[in-house]
Amino acid sequence: MSEWIDFAIYVVQIVLISIFLPRQSVQFTVPAIIDRDPAWPAAHPQIMEDLARSRWFLDTCYAWAALSIGVLLALRLGLRPFGLASANTPSWEILKNVHGMLLIVGMVGYFACFWIWMRWLAANVPLAAQRHATLKPRVLGDYVPRWWRFATEVLTASHLALWLVLPALGFGGDGDYWGTFAFVVAMTVLFAVIAHFTPRRRPGYADRLFGASYRRVELRVVYVMRLAPLALGALEFAKALTGLDFARVAHLLLVLFVCGLALAFLRLRPAEPDARTPSRYVPLAPDRSAV
């Protein structure tokens, strides 16, 4: 497999996380303020204008994306600055490791900016005196179709049963095999527990901003994650049958899976953008009721 495929997949992930995700994030600046106090933007028009003109966050993310792609391209062309790896390290593994390092640094920076923003929001925009919440019960069937849940349970049970049957047929059965099986079981249980408790999670800011679509996307992502142990099992079965190492393929599939998660959340839009996000802010008129 050409390493240009690895490079292309890594570039797609960088573009999604370092360009499109920040662009989407800044669109929720105004809804986040309105969620705390709908009257605050009109009472502070200068601050709102300053926030609208601010570009440092996006420019920083774009610069990091360009730097990351440039470093990966240099590596793909055979350049290895700063002794990134020994001469015996495969080039695809160098590309993978450097991409992972760049991605981690970028995500740490993104969440640091998010933390600073939330601190500013809590310190400068007080909660309104009266807020609203829905008392509608949250049922799993409202978000994930029955056929999807049934198919997930059947595939999960069949997958675990196959792990137990294969050693009797002469495939696997050593210590590494059962160690991987234990990891698969742990993943299966963890994702099943997350899927069970997600509908019962207390609503937060994201639920108020996106409405019911947020929990629907969240649950469907969780149910896709429940298929991850099956993918790991398929790779392990292929390794046992062919003797080949699929570590590179597994990593690329993981990167593509993260890209899919990012696309799912990038498609979210505010539930009522016209009602919650006014196009302009007019200073509040003076209260003459006491005159």
N, C-alpha and C positions, 0 to 999 in steps of 0.2 A: 504494500500500500504506500502510495506516495506521501511524503511528509508535507507536501503542500496541502493535502487534505487536513492534516492536523492544524497547520497554520490557519487555514480558512475557518475552521471550526472555532479556534481560539479568537480570531478576529471578530467573528459574529458575536461571541460572548462578550468581548470587550465593548463592542459597539452598543449592545443591548444594555449592559450594566453601567458603562461609563458615559454614555451619551443619552440614550433614550430614557433610562430610569431617572437621571437628574432632571431632564426636560419635563418629564411627567411630574416630578416632585414639586418643582417651583409653581406648577399650575394649581397646587393645592394650598398655596400660602394664604390666599384670601379666604377660601372655605374654612381653613383651620381657625382663622381669627373669628369669622362669623359664627362658627360652631361654639366658641366660648362666649361671645357677646355680639349679637347682630348689629347693635348700635355703635360699637366701637369704631369701625372704619369711617363712618360719617363724621364722628367726633374728632378724628385724627387724620385728616386728609393729607397732611404733609408727610407723615410717617408712611402712609399707604403709597404715596408717590415715590418716596425713597425706596421702598421695598420693590416697587414695580420697575424702577430703573437699575436696581442692583444687578450686576452681572458677574461678580467675582466667583460665586459658587459654580455657575455653569462654565465660565472660562477655565477655572481650575480643573474641572472634570474633563473638559475637552482636551486640555493640554496633557493631562495624564493618559487619556485614551490615545492621543497621537504618539506620546512617548512610548507607551506599551507596545503599540503596533510596530513602531520603528525598531524597538529592541528585538522583537520577535522576527521581524523581517531580516535584520542583520544576522541573527542566529541562523535563520533558514538559508541565508546566502553563504554561510560558512564562517562568519566572524565570531570569535569568542573572546570578547574583551574581558579584562580583569580576571582571567583564569576561571571562568564560570564552572568548568568541569574538567575532569581529567580526559586525556586523549582516548581512554578506553570506554568512556561513557557514550552510549548510542545518542545520535543527534536528536532523535525523536524524544528521548528522555530528558535531554537538556532543554528542549523546547517546552516540554510539559512542566518541568520544575520551575523554569523562569516565568512561564505564564502563571503558574499557581502563586508564585511570590508576588508578581505584579498585581494580580487580582486581589490578593489578601490585603496588600497595602492600600489599594484603591478603595476596597470596601471598608477598611478601618477609617480612612479619611472621610468616606461618605457618612458613616454612622457617627463619627465625631461631629461633623457639621449638623447632622440631624439632632444630636444631643444638645448642641449649642442653641439651635433654633427652638427646641422645646423648652429649654431654660428661659430663653428670651420671652417666649410666648406666655409661660406661666408667670413671669415676673412683671410683664407689661400689660397683659390683657386679662383683667379680672373676669371671673365667671359671672354670667348674668344672674340676676336674682331668681329667675324662673327658667327651668329647662324642661324638656319633654323627653319621655322614653316610652317605647311601646311595651305592652304587656302580652303581646301575641306569643303563644307558646312556640318554641323552636323544635321542630320534628325533623329527623333525618330524612324522611321521605319527601319533605318539601324541597329538598336541595339535590338529592341524588336519586335517580330513577331506580325502581325496584329491580329491574333486570340487571342494572350495573352492579348493585350490591350483591345480588344472587350470584352473578358470574364471578365476582371477586372472591366470594367465599368458596365457590366450587374450585376455582383455579388454585386458591391458596391451599385448600385441603389436599387436592391432587398433587400439588407440588411437594408438600411435606411427605406424603405417602410415597412418592417416587424416591425421595432420599433414603427411605427405609427399605425399599424394595431392591434398589440397584446393587447393594453389597451381596444380596442373595444370588444375584445373577452374575456375579464376578467382577463388577465394576466398583472401584473404590473400596472403602472399608478400613483404610489405614487411619492413623492418628490425625493427619491433616484433613482427611475427608470429614471425620466426625467433628473436628474443630470448626470447619467451615459450616457444617450443618448446625452446630450450636449457635454460630453467629447469625445464620439465616433465621433460625427460630426466634432469636432475640429481636431481630429486625421486624419479623412478622408480628410478634406480640406488641412491640412498641408502636408500630403504625396502626395496628388494630385498636389499641387503647386511645391513641390520638384521635382516630376516626370516631370512637365512641363518645369522647368528651367534647369534641369540637362543637357540636350543636348546643351543648350546655354551657359553653363559654359565655361569660357576661359580655354584653355589647360594649364596645369601646368607640373611640373616635372614628376609626375606619368604618364601622357599621353605620354610624350616623351620617358619614360623608357619602358612602357608596350605596347605602340601603341594603336590601336583602341580597343584592348581587354579590356583595363582598363575601358573605358567609357561603354562598353557593360556590363561588370560585374557590374559596378556602377548602371546602369539603371535597370538591372534585379533585383539587390538587392532592389532598390527603389520600383519596382513593387511588389516584395514579401512583402515589408513593407506595401504596400497598403492593403494587406490582413490581417494585424494585427488587425484593427478594427473589421473585420468579426470574428476573433477568440475571441476577447473580447466579442462581441455580443453573440456568441454561448454559452460562459460560463455564461453570464448573463441570457440568455434564459433558460439554464439548471437549474440555481439557482432558477429562478422564477417558473419553473415547478416542481422541486423536493424539494426545500427548503434547499438544501445542500450548503455548502460554498466551492467554488472551488479555494480559494486563493492559496493553496499549488500547485494545478495543474497548475494554471495560471503562477506562478513563475517558475516552472520547464519548462513549455513551452517557457517562455521568455529566460531562460538559454539555452535551445536547439536552439532557434532562433539565439541567439548570436553565438553559436557554428557554426551554418550554415553560418552565415556571415563571420566568421573567415576562414572557409574552402574555401569559394568562393574566398577570397582575397589571401589565401595561395597558391592557384593554379596558380596565375599569375606568368608569367615568362617574362624576358626582351624580347622586340620585336625582336631584332637582336643580340643575345648574342655573336655570333662569330665575328660580325663586330664591336660591341661597346665595348667588354670586352676582350682585348688581354690576352693571357695566361702568357706572361712575358713582362717585360718592359726593353727596351734597351735605354741607354742614347742617347739623340739627338746628331747627328753628327754636328761638327762645320760648320757654314755657311761660305763657301768659295766664295760666289758669288761676294763679294766686293773685292777679291784679284785680 
